[in-house]
Amino acid sequence: MRLVVLDDEVEVGAAAAREVASALQALTVGARVLGVATGSSPAPLYRALTELASNGSFSDLRVCALDEYLGVRADDPRSYHATIDREVVGPLGLDPANVMVPPGVPEDADAAAVEYERSIEAVGGVDVQIVGVGVNGHLGFNEPGSSADSRTRVVELESSTIAANSRFFASAAEVPTRAITQGLATICSARHIVAVITGESKAQALRDMIVGEVSVDCPASMLRTHPNATVFADRAAAYDLARTPRELWDESVVHALAADEAMV
């Protein structure tokens, strides 16, 4: 895994967007699948990616969402379907018919999760997957303790996740408590993963991700097992990590900056 630490979320977004664009441009046009995440961390990436797009350069993309709340309709502006439409589909000029998001109000949630997994397989899997990291180290809605072999399924959200997401709702009481999410094995099946993690609230998660054991206790640490994953973090998120002796780091993590003090 490669770790890139930059000044702030704007620089993180710009660098991560360049990574995504470069990876997509190396693929055959017309057969590219981009996995997208929602939340605050990826938003600067999507804005920067829009600036990099020109002459419909990404208009052929097929997009797969990581997850969706259960109990929230697609036309609700707080749904991930609506968020992806606002932040990705519209700005990049993508064809809505090529956008895949788990249903928020399915008749049978478990069956819908299985069908979503099959849909990802049917398009050949994800080429480039964008992920954020939660305050408790979750990936998608894979909370700590999720199986490393997990596939798309219905999950219960932890209280810390609900609290973190309450900023998008009028109150924590309105945040859905269940979701459909791609599993850890589904996410790690992507051929290229670009993770973004910003803000001081994520400092412990980033430290656990890089320094702790590779364990489902910190789902994001599973990215250290992936052959082509890059993590872009800002200095705020890297605060704890910068003060951790390098000898404690996983030796598989390549730090893109030359000097430790550049992280501080």
RATAWO-V734380 format. One record per backbone hydrogen bond with DSSP energy under -0.5 kcal/mol. NH is the residue of the N-H (numbers start at 1). CO is the residue of the C=O. If there is no record, write none. Layout:
<<NH/CO> <NH/CO>>
//
This chain:
<<2/229> <3/254> <4/231> <6/233> <12/8> <13/9> <14/10> <15/11> <16/12> <17/13> <18/14> <19/15> <20/16> <21/17> <22/18> <23/19> <24/20> <25/21> <26/22> <27/24> <31/28> <34/32> <34/62> <35/33> <35/128> <36/64> <43/40> <44/40> <46/42> <47/43> <48/44> <49/45> <50/46> <51/47> <52/48> <53/49> <57/54> <59/56> <61/58> <62/32> <63/98> <64/34> <65/100> <66/36> <68/180> <70/178> <71/104> <72/69> <76/73> <79/76> <83/79> <84/80> <85/81> <86/82> <87/83> <88/84> <89/84> <90/85> <92/88> <93/89> <93/90> <94/89> <95/59> <96/94> <98/95> <99/96> <100/63> <100/98> <101/99> <112/108> <113/109> <114/110> <115/111> <116/112> <117/113> <118/114> <119/115> <120/116> <121/117> <122/118> <123/119> <124/121> <125/120> <127/33> <128/33> <129/192> <130/35> <130/128> <131/194> <133/196> <134/138> <137/134> <139/142> <142/139> <143/141> <145/216> <146/143> <150/147> <153/181> <155/179> <157/177> <162/158> <163/159> <164/160> <165/161> <166/162> <166/163> <167/164> <168/165> <169/166> <174/171> <175/172> <179/155> <180/68> <181/153> <181/179> <182/66> <184/147> <185/150> <186/150> <187/183> <188/184> <189/185> <189/186> <190/187> <191/126> <192/127> <193/228> <194/129> <195/193> <195/230> <196/131> <197/232> <202/199> <203/200> <206/202> <207/203> <208/204> <209/205> <210/206> <211/207> <212/207> <212/208> <215/213> <218/215> <219/216> <220/137> <221/218> <222/219> <223/220> <224/221> <225/222> <226/223> <229/226> <230/193> <231/2> <232/195> <232/230> <233/4> <233/231> <234/197> <235/6> <235/7> <238/234> <239/236> <242/238> <243/239> <243/240> <244/241> <245/243> <248/245> <249/246> <250/210> <253/250> <254/1> <254/252> <255/253> <256/3> <256/254> <262/259> <263/260> <264/261>>
//
